[in-house]
Amino acid sequence: MDYNHPYRRLGALALAAVATLVVTSACSSDDEEGAAGNAAAAAPAAEQKTLDGAKAAAQTVFDRFSGGDFAGAWELYTAAGKKAISKADYVKLNEVCSRKGLAITLTSARMEGADRAIVIAKQLVAAQSYTMIYEKGSWKLEPAKEGLALYKLGAAKAIAVQKKAGTCANA
């Protein structure tokens, strides 16, 4: 029996070539991979302009808010929401008046046009609808008109209004 059959030699050569490629790929420069990875991180892909994309973005806002990451929740507001209240005032208002630590769960959602989704979220036994707007490549939470009016007062006045109304959780 001849062990130097041409197919066996070809197979051994192919395995050696694959092994060489694997080893050299694994040993490639971290700078090249890092630059490619950083470029991808610097230019995030647009979120899906779908109901699933809106639901995922809404749940992220709710998770940040209920977890006490108010600055992170503010980042996911529409431009109009951010214009109504500074990040610092939003954080201050919610540190004083919101219910931290209680999960907010998305219960249903629907599209209303191509750039707007209505989501229903529940915290304890209370449910509320929220509007998500597709703005500049991502879904953002649009504060309700009542919220915008409250935010425009600034943190100190908004806290006083909520305490007077009995809606400040920590008062």
N, CA, C and O of each residue as an XYZ file, in Angstrom:
684
protein
N       0.830     -1.172      0.000
C       0.000      0.000      0.000
C       0.875      1.236      0.000
O       1.840      1.307      0.761
N       0.561      2.202     -0.831
C       1.361      3.423     -0.974
C       0.733      4.533     -0.139
O      -0.382      4.969     -0.426
N       1.447      4.999      0.902
C       0.934      6.075      1.771
C       1.204      7.459      1.199
O       0.780      8.447      1.798
N       1.864      7.569      0.111
C       2.162      8.853     -0.510
C       1.198      9.129     -1.652
O       1.565      9.733     -2.660
N       0.015      8.697     -1.489
C      -1.002      8.919     -2.499
C      -1.165     10.425     -2.722
O      -1.143     11.176     -1.747
N      -1.329     10.903     -3.978
C      -1.397     12.350     -4.244
C      -2.549     13.057     -3.518
O      -2.413     14.219     -3.136
N      -3.666     12.376     -3.327
C      -4.800     13.035     -2.641
C      -4.493     13.263     -1.164
O      -4.891     14.267     -0.573
N      -3.773     12.299     -0.584
C      -3.415     12.467      0.832
C      -2.426     13.605      0.988
O      -2.513     14.376      1.945
N      -1.494     13.719      0.068
C      -0.537     14.829      0.124
C      -1.261     16.158     -0.057
O      -0.952     17.133      0.628
N      -2.228     16.200     -0.980
C      -3.000     17.413     -1.221
C      -3.823     17.771      0.019
O      -3.917     18.942      0.389
N      -4.415     16.766      0.655
C      -5.189     17.010      1.885
C      -4.307     17.536      3.001
O      -4.695     18.460      3.716
N      -3.132     16.963      3.157
C      -2.208     17.413      4.194
C      -1.761     18.841      3.924
O      -1.646     19.648      4.846
N      -1.508     19.153      2.648
C      -1.120     20.517      2.274
C      -2.245     21.510      2.581
O      -1.992     22.602      3.089
N      -3.481     21.129      2.272
C      -4.631     21.999      2.525
C      -4.781     22.236      4.028
O      -5.017     23.367      4.454
N      -4.648     21.183      4.832
C      -4.736     21.344      6.288
C      -3.636     22.246      6.810
O      -3.879     23.069      7.692
N      -2.447     22.108      6.288
C      -1.335     22.959      6.717
C      -1.605     24.415      6.349
O      -1.299     25.317      7.129
N      -2.175     24.653      5.169
C      -2.479     26.015      4.738
C      -3.558     26.628      5.631
O      -3.440     27.788      6.027
N      -4.599     25.873      5.951
C      -5.663     26.369      6.830
C      -5.099     26.665      8.211
O      -5.408     27.705      8.792
N      -4.289     25.783      8.736
C      -3.692     25.991     10.053
C      -2.832     27.250     10.061
O      -2.853     28.004     11.033
N      -2.080     27.485      8.995
C      -1.253     28.680      8.890
C      -2.112     29.937      8.863
O      -1.790     30.925      9.522
N      -3.211     29.903      8.099
C      -4.109     31.056      8.041
C      -4.735     31.348      9.405
O      -4.849     32.506      9.807
N      -5.136     30.304     10.106
C      -5.755     30.488     11.420
C      -4.760     31.111     12.385
O      -5.097     32.048     13.109
N      -3.536     30.596     12.401
C      -2.521     31.114     13.326
C      -2.169     32.557     12.975
O      -2.055     33.392     13.871
N      -1.996     32.863     11.702
C      -1.618     34.234     11.342
C      -2.775     35.202     11.549
O      -2.545     36.369     11.865
N      -3.997     34.752     11.380
C      -5.149     35.623     11.644
C      -5.250     35.923     13.124
O      -5.527     37.056     13.516
N      -5.026     34.914     13.947
C      -5.118     35.105     15.391
C      -4.018     36.012     15.901
O      -4.182     36.662     16.934
N      -2.906     36.066     15.201
C      -1.777     36.881     15.629
C      -1.722     38.217     14.910
O      -0.687     38.883     14.951
N      -2.785     38.629     14.259
C      -2.753     39.905     13.548
C      -2.649     41.045     14.543
O      -2.926     40.878     15.731
N      -2.258     42.172     14.059
C      -2.029     43.337     14.892
C      -3.310     43.793     15.581
O      -4.353     43.928     14.942
N      -3.223     44.027     16.876
C      -4.369     44.543     17.629
C      -4.724     45.945     17.161
O      -5.880     46.360     17.246
N      -3.715     46.684     16.659
C      -3.977     48.045     16.198
C      -4.944     48.049     15.032
O      -5.832     48.898     14.961
N      -4.776     47.096     14.107
C      -5.670     47.033     12.959
C      -7.086     46.710     13.400
O      -8.040     47.361     12.973
N      -7.226     45.691     14.266
C      -8.549     45.310     14.740
C      -9.146     46.407     15.596
O     -10.335     46.701     15.483
N      -8.337     47.018     16.453
C      -8.816     48.084     17.315
C      -9.315     49.266     16.519
O     -10.340     49.857     16.858
N      -8.601     49.619     15.461
C      -9.025     50.746     14.630
C     -10.340     50.439     13.951
O     -11.219     51.298     13.881
N     -10.486     49.223     13.448
C     -11.745     48.848     12.802
C     -12.873     48.809     13.819
O     -13.982     49.261     13.535
N     -12.599     48.269     15.009
C     -13.613     48.205     16.054
C     -14.013     49.584     16.533
O     -15.193     49.846     16.771
N     -13.023     50.482     16.678
C     -13.316     51.843     17.122
C     -14.116     52.603     16.083
O     -14.993     53.396     16.428
N     -13.822     52.368     14.819
C     -14.579     53.043     13.763
C     -16.032     52.592     13.792
O     -16.945     53.397     13.606
N     -16.242     51.309     14.024
C     -17.614     50.800     14.092
C     -18.325     51.356     15.321
O     -19.512     51.678     15.261
N     -17.601     51.470     16.438
C     -18.214     51.998     17.660
C     -18.490     53.484     17.534
O     -19.470     53.979     18.090
N     -17.644     54.200     16.813
C     -17.822     55.643     16.672
C     -19.022     55.986     15.806
O     -19.630     57.042     15.979
N     -19.365     55.112     14.883
C     -20.496     55.377     13.990
C     -21.560     54.312     14.206
O     -21.627     53.343     13.450
N     -22.410     54.482     15.250
C     -23.399     53.450     15.523
C     -24.408     53.330     14.393
O     -24.783     54.309     13.747
N     -24.826     52.105     14.183
C     -25.824     51.857     13.143
C     -27.170     52.394     13.597
O     -27.465     52.443     14.791
N     -27.962     52.787     12.652
C     -29.301     53.281     12.974
C     -30.132     52.145     13.549
O     -30.003     50.990     13.143
N     -30.990     52.499     14.506
C     -31.891     51.502     15.072
C     -32.937     51.132     14.038
O     -33.222     51.899     13.118
N     -33.501     49.953     14.201
C     -34.540     49.498     13.283
C     -35.754     50.418     13.381
O     -36.230     50.730     14.473
N     -36.233     50.835     12.242
C     -37.428     51.682     12.193
C     -38.653     50.777     12.123
O     -39.444     50.824     11.180
N     -38.775     49.950     13.161
C     -39.851     48.957     13.232
C     -40.484     49.012     14.616
O     -39.979     49.678     15.520
N     -41.576     48.317     14.763
C     -42.212     48.241     16.073
C     -41.282     47.566     17.074
O     -41.205     47.992     18.227
N     -40.582     46.531     16.655
C     -39.637     45.873     17.560
C     -38.529     46.824     17.996
O     -38.117     46.800     19.156
N     -38.041     47.664     17.079
C     -37.024     48.654     17.426
C     -37.544     49.660     18.433
O     -36.838     50.024     19.373
N     -38.782     50.114     18.241
C     -39.399     51.070     19.166
C     -39.596     50.441     20.544
O     -39.357     51.083     21.567
N     -40.033     49.183     20.564
C     -40.253     48.494     21.839
C     -38.934     48.299     22.588
O     -38.878     48.481     23.805
N     -37.896     47.937     21.879
C     -36.593     47.743     22.516
C     -36.073     49.058     23.100
O     -35.555     49.085     24.217
N     -36.213     50.138     22.345
C     -35.760     51.447     22.823
C     -36.581     51.890     24.033
O     -36.031     52.409     25.005
N     -37.889     51.686     23.973
C     -38.749     52.061     25.097
C     -38.366     51.283     26.350
O     -38.279     51.861     27.434
N     -38.137     49.988     26.215
C     -37.775     49.190     27.390
C     -36.442     49.648     27.963
O     -36.245     49.612     29.178
N     -35.524     50.080     27.101
C     -34.243     50.603     27.584
C     -34.461     51.858     28.417
O     -33.861     52.006     29.482
N     -35.323     52.774     27.938
C     -35.637     53.983     28.706
C     -36.230     53.592     30.058
O     -35.821     54.118     31.093
N     -37.196     52.666     30.048
C     -37.854     52.261     31.292
C     -36.872     51.599     32.251
O     -36.927     51.838     33.457
N     -35.980     50.776     31.729
C     -34.981     50.117     32.573
C     -34.050     51.128     33.214
O     -33.747     51.039     34.404
N     -33.595     52.096     32.419
C     -32.707     53.121     32.969
C     -33.420     53.925     34.043
O     -32.861     54.182     35.109
N     -34.647     54.317     33.763
C     -35.404     55.125     34.704
C     -35.657     54.364     36.007
O     -35.376     54.880     37.089
N     -36.182     53.152     35.909
C     -36.497     52.397     37.126
C     -35.241     51.990     37.876
O     -35.284     51.761     39.085
N     -34.124     51.899     37.170
C     -32.854     51.573     37.811
C     -32.162     52.777     38.422
O     -31.103     52.643     39.034
N     -32.754     53.957     38.260
C     -32.162     55.166     38.835
C     -31.138     55.843     37.938
O     -30.491     56.798     38.367
N     -30.972     55.375     36.703
C     -30.048     56.013     35.756
C     -30.817     57.103     35.006
O     -31.120     56.973     33.820
N     -31.122     58.173     35.730
C     -31.936     59.237     35.154
C     -31.202     59.980     34.043
O     -31.818     60.394     33.061
N     -29.896     60.152     34.189
C     -29.116     60.807     33.132
C     -29.172     59.964     31.854
O     -29.293     60.503     30.754
N     -29.085     58.654     32.004
C     -29.174     57.764     30.852
C     -30.552     57.784     30.223
O     -30.674     57.712     29.000
N     -31.594     57.880     31.040
C     -32.958     57.973     30.508
C     -33.134     59.285     29.751
O     -33.727     59.301     28.673
N     -32.624     60.385     30.304
C     -32.717     61.691     29.647
C     -32.067     61.651     28.264
O     -32.560     62.281     27.328
N     -30.979     60.925     28.134
C     -30.280     60.815     26.841
C     -31.179     60.218     25.765
O     -30.952     60.446     24.577
N     -32.187     59.463     26.161
C     -33.071     58.807     25.209
C     -34.367     59.585     24.977
O     -35.329     59.046     24.432
N     -34.387     60.843     25.390
C     -35.523     61.731     25.134
C     -35.393     62.368     23.754
O     -34.299     62.460     23.198
N     -36.522     62.802     23.215
C     -36.513     63.545     21.953
C     -35.814     64.891     22.163
O     -35.558     65.307     23.293
N     -35.518     65.548     21.068
C     -34.898     66.877     21.144
C     -35.804     67.836     21.915
O     -35.317     68.659     22.690
N     -37.119     67.736     21.708
C     -38.055     68.603     22.433
C     -38.015     68.327     23.936
O     -38.089     69.256     24.740
N     -37.899     67.084     24.307
C     -37.798     66.724     25.718
C     -36.533     67.265     26.347
O     -36.567     67.799     27.455
N     -35.416     67.134     25.651
C     -34.140     67.645     26.156
C     -34.141     69.170     26.235
O     -33.513     69.759     27.116
N     -34.852     69.795     25.307
C     -34.927     71.258     25.303
C     -35.752     71.762     26.488
O     -35.486     72.845     27.009
N     -36.742     70.991     26.913
C     -37.632     71.406     27.995
C     -36.950     71.392     29.363
O     -37.308     72.178     30.241
N     -35.973     70.505     29.550
C     -35.306     70.391     30.857
C     -33.861     69.966     30.653
O     -33.567     69.101     29.828
N     -32.969     70.578     31.406
C     -31.558     70.186     31.318
C     -31.384     68.809     31.946
O     -32.218     68.359     32.732
N     -30.303     68.159     31.592
C     -30.024     66.839     32.161
C     -29.894     66.947     33.677
O     -30.415     66.103     34.405
N     -29.209     67.971     34.151
C     -29.000     68.136     35.596
C     -30.333     68.314     36.327
O     -30.547     67.701     37.373
N     -31.224     69.138     35.792
C     -32.528     69.336     36.429
C     -33.378     68.073     36.369
O     -34.090     67.758     37.322
N     -33.307     67.356     35.266
C     -34.061     66.105     35.131
C     -33.607     65.094     36.184
O     -34.427     64.437     36.825
N     -32.300     64.984     36.349
C     -31.750     64.061     37.345
C     -32.183     64.489     38.742
O     -32.633     63.660     39.533
N     -32.051     65.786     39.054
C     -32.422     66.294     40.378
C     -33.902     66.043     40.667
O     -34.245     65.544     41.738
N     -34.765     66.379     39.736
C     -36.206     66.176     39.894
C     -36.532     64.713     40.177
O     -37.304     64.411     41.086
N     -35.950     63.814     39.406
C     -36.275     62.400     39.556
C     -35.618     61.760     40.765
O     -36.168     60.812     41.326
N     -34.457     62.250     41.185
C     -33.853     61.731     42.410
C     -34.737     62.048     43.612
O     -34.793     61.269     44.563
N     -35.426     63.185     43.573
C     -36.295     63.574     44.680
C     -37.673     62.924     44.566
O     -38.213     62.458     45.570
N     -38.247     62.884     43.380
C     -39.671     62.544     43.264
C     -40.027     61.211     42.614
O     -41.193     60.821     42.669
N     -39.105     60.502     42.012
C     -39.527     59.290     41.291
C     -39.433     58.042     42.167
O     -38.792     58.038     43.218
N     -40.084     57.004     41.705
C     -40.061     55.701     42.376
C     -38.964     54.848     41.753
O     -39.189     54.187     40.739
N     -37.791     54.858     42.347
C     -36.684     54.051     41.849
C     -36.847     52.608     42.301
O     -37.431     52.326     43.347
N     -36.326     51.716     41.502
C     -36.274     50.318     41.890
C     -37.510     49.505     41.559
O     -37.503     48.287     41.739
N     -38.565     50.136     41.083
C     -39.760     49.405     40.695
C     -39.745     49.217     39.191
O     -39.770     50.189     38.435
N     -39.705     47.982     38.762
C     -39.600     47.685     37.326
C     -40.768     48.279     36.547
O     -41.910     48.295     37.008
N     -40.450     48.756     35.376
C     -41.446     49.247     34.433
C     -41.432     48.269     33.272
O     -40.403     48.070     32.627
N     -42.578     47.664     33.012
C     -42.653     46.612     32.005
C     -43.514     47.052     30.828
O     -44.619     47.564     31.005
N     -42.997     46.846     29.648
C     -43.741     47.124     28.430
C     -44.819     46.057     28.271
O     -44.523     44.862     28.288
N     -46.064     46.490     28.118
C     -47.145     45.508     28.007
C     -47.707     45.385     26.599
O     -48.180     44.314     26.219
N     -47.664     46.465     25.812
C     -48.116     46.384     24.427
C     -47.576     47.587     23.658
O     -47.059     48.539     24.241
N     -47.709     47.518     22.348
C     -47.224     48.610     21.504
C     -47.871     48.518     20.130
O     -48.322     47.458     19.695
N     -47.901     49.659     19.468
C     -48.421     49.699     18.101
C     -47.753     50.856     17.362
O     -47.339     51.845     17.966
N     -47.660     50.712     16.064
C     -47.135     51.793     15.235
C     -48.262     52.774     14.940
O     -49.421     52.385     14.793
N     -47.906     54.033     14.858
C     -48.840     55.077     14.455
C     -48.108     55.904     13.405
O     -47.535     56.951     13.708
N     -48.136     55.424     12.181
C     -47.346     56.029     11.119
C     -45.970     55.391     11.076
O     -45.695     54.423     11.785
N     -45.110     55.946     10.236
C     -43.789     55.349     10.038
C     -42.778     55.751     11.114
O     -41.830     55.011     11.376
N     -42.974     56.920     11.741
C     -41.975     57.456     12.668
C     -42.461     57.558     14.106
O     -41.815     58.213     14.924
N     -43.561     56.939     14.427
C     -44.155     57.083     15.757
C     -44.711     55.739     16.214
O     -45.362     55.022     15.454
N     -44.435     55.420     17.470
C     -44.994     54.207     18.070
C     -45.584     54.576     19.424
O     -45.034     55.406     20.147
N     -46.686     53.962     19.752
C     -47.313     54.141     21.055
C     -47.047     52.867     21.842
O     -47.373     51.769     21.391
N     -46.453     53.022     23.020
C     -46.161     51.863     23.867
C     -46.906     52.016     25.188
O     -47.070     53.125     25.696
N     -47.342     50.922     25.724
C     -48.011     50.910     27.018
C     -47.073     50.222     28.003
O     -46.590     49.116     27.760
N     -46.827     50.902     29.116
C     -45.942     50.360     30.137
C     -46.668     50.327     31.470
O     -47.565     51.129     31.727
N     -46.267     49.392     32.308
C     -46.914     49.206     33.594
C     -45.866     49.208     34.700
O     -44.817     48.573     34.589
N     -46.177     49.941     35.773
C     -45.351     49.927     36.976
C     -46.295     49.638     38.129
O     -47.232     50.397     38.377
N     -46.051     48.553     38.825
C     -46.981     48.027     39.825
C     -48.328     47.777     39.154
O     -48.414     46.917     38.277
N     -49.378     48.496     39.533
C     -50.685     48.262     38.928
C     -51.085     49.381     37.971
O     -52.135     49.302     37.333
N     -50.266     50.415     37.865
C     -50.597     51.556     37.006
C     -50.004     51.378     35.614
O     -48.824     51.060     35.471
N     -50.824     51.583     34.594
C     -50.374     51.518     33.197
C     -50.467     52.912     32.595
O     -51.331     53.708     32.961
N     -49.569     53.188     31.672
C     -49.547     54.498     31.020
C     -49.033     54.337     29.600
O     -48.195     53.478     29.326
N     -49.543     55.174     28.693
C     -49.045     55.137     27.320
C     -47.933     56.163     27.161
O     -47.927     57.215     27.799
N     -47.004     55.823     26.299
C     -45.867     56.684     25.982
C     -45.721     56.715     24.471
O     -46.113     55.776     23.778
N     -45.156     57.799     23.970
C     -44.924     57.926     22.541
C     -43.433     57.866     22.260
O     -42.636     58.581     22.867
N     -43.079     57.002     21.333
C     -41.697     56.894     20.857
C     -41.657     57.514     19.465
O     -42.505     57.221     18.622
N     -40.664     58.374     19.229
C     -40.499     59.059     17.949
C     -39.181     58.612     17.335
O     -38.156     58.562     18.015
N     -39.212     58.286     16.041
C     -37.973     57.942     15.343
C     -37.329     59.249     14.906
O     -37.840     59.937     14.022
N     -36.202     59.586     15.531
C     -35.572     60.885     15.347
C     -34.078     60.695     15.095
O     -33.372     60.135     15.933
N     -33.603     61.156     13.955
C     -32.172     61.094     13.608
C     -31.582     59.693     13.746
O     -30.493     59.517     14.293
N     -32.313     58.702     13.244
C     -31.778     57.342     13.190
C     -31.993     56.493     14.424
O     -31.473     55.380     14.496
N     -32.757     56.992     15.415
C     -33.020     56.162     16.586
C     -34.356     56.540     17.225
O     -34.885     57.631     17.013
N     -34.874     55.612     18.003
C     -36.136     55.833     18.695
C     -35.882     56.612     19.974
O     -34.965     56.295     20.731
N     -36.696     57.633     20.212
C     -36.585     58.483     21.399
C     -37.941     58.595     22.073
O     -38.980     58.525     21.417
N     -37.924     58.768     23.379
C     -39.151     58.945     24.140
C     -39.575     60.407     24.066
O     -38.785     61.311     24.337
N     -40.821     60.619     23.698
C     -41.364     61.973     23.655
C     -42.155     62.203     24.945
O     -43.162     61.534     25.176
N     -41.712     63.139     25.782
C     -42.472     63.396     27.007
C     -43.885     63.869     26.681
O     -44.111     64.545     25.677
N     -44.831     63.502     27.545
C     -46.210     63.965     27.394
C     -46.251     65.480     27.596
O     -45.340     66.057     28.190
N     -47.307     66.114     27.102
C     -47.446     67.570     27.226
C     -47.374     68.013     28.686
O     -46.771     69.041     28.993
N     -47.985     67.242     29.585
C     -47.948     67.569     31.009
C     -46.518     67.520     31.536
O     -46.104     68.374     32.319
N     -45.780     66.524     31.103
C     -44.380     66.402     31.507
C     -43.550     67.561     30.994
O     -42.734     68.121     31.727
N     -43.756     67.925     29.729
C     -43.017     69.058     29.157
C     -43.305     70.340     29.927
O     -42.397     71.125     30.200
N     -44.578     70.551     30.279
C     -44.944     71.751     31.035
C     -44.265     71.751     32.411
O     -43.783     72.788     32.867
N     -44.231     70.600     33.060
C     -43.572     70.481     34.356
C     -42.071     70.727     34.224
O     -41.482     71.456     35.023
N     -41.460     70.120     33.219
C     -40.014     70.248     33.020
C     -39.595     71.695     32.788
O     -38.527     72.116     33.233
N     -40.430     72.450     32.095
C     -40.087     73.844     31.777
C     -39.999     74.724     33.028
O     -39.465     75.831     32.969
N     -40.522     74.236     34.159
C     -40.450     74.983     35.418
C     -39.058     74.930     36.036
O     -38.712     75.776     36.861
N     -38.252     73.934     35.639
C     -36.961     73.723     36.287
C     -37.146     72.788     37.472
O     -38.268     72.570     37.927
N     -36.059     72.241     37.964
C     -36.131     71.209     39.002
C     -36.787     71.702     40.287
O     -37.700     71.047     40.790
N     -36.355     72.830     40.829
C     -36.857     73.292     42.129
C     -38.362     73.525     42.098
O     -39.075     73.065     42.990
N     -38.851     74.228     41.090
C     -40.282     74.499     40.998
C     -41.074     73.231     40.691
O     -42.167     73.034     41.223
N     -40.523     72.371     39.835
C     -41.211     71.115     39.498
C     -41.338     70.229     40.726
O     -42.374     69.592     40.917
N     -40.313     70.174     41.560
C     -40.364     69.391     42.794
C     -41.448     69.963     43.716
O     -42.237     69.215     44.293
N     -41.481     71.292     43.848
C     -42.488     71.936     44.696
C     -43.900     71.640     44.193
O     -44.794     71.355     44.990
N     -44.106     71.707     42.875
C     -45.417     71.420     42.288
C     -45.813     69.979     42.563
O     -46.955     69.707     42.934
N     -44.876     69.054     42.384
C     -45.198     67.638     42.617
C     -45.455     67.354     44.092
O     -46.335     66.558     44.420
N     -44.710     67.985     44.978
C     -44.959     67.794     46.408
C     -46.346     68.315     46.788
O     -47.079     67.667     47.535
N     -46.692     69.480     46.271
C     -47.993     70.079     46.570
C     -49.134     69.188     46.043
O     -50.172     69.047     46.690
N     -48.926     68.601     44.875
C     -49.955     67.747     44.255
C     -49.970     66.331     44.857
O     -50.878     65.547     44.581
N     -48.972     66.017     45.669
C     -48.892     64.676     46.248
C     -48.367     63.632     45.285
O     -48.566     62.437     45.504
N     -47.701     64.057     44.224
C     -47.179     63.111     43.235
C     -45.663     62.911     43.337
O     -45.065     62.220     42.513
N     -45.060     63.511     44.337
C     -43.626     63.323     44.568
C     -43.484     62.116     45.491
O     -43.898     62.168     46.649
N     -42.914     61.053     44.996
C     -42.870     59.775     45.710
C     -42.127     59.873     47.033
O     -42.467     59.157     47.975
N     -41.139     60.724     47.130
C     -40.297     60.778     48.335
C     -40.630     61.973     49.228
O     -39.793     62.394     50.026
N     -41.816     62.512     49.110
C     -42.169     63.687     49.933
C     -42.994     63.281     51.126
O     -43.381     64.132     51.927
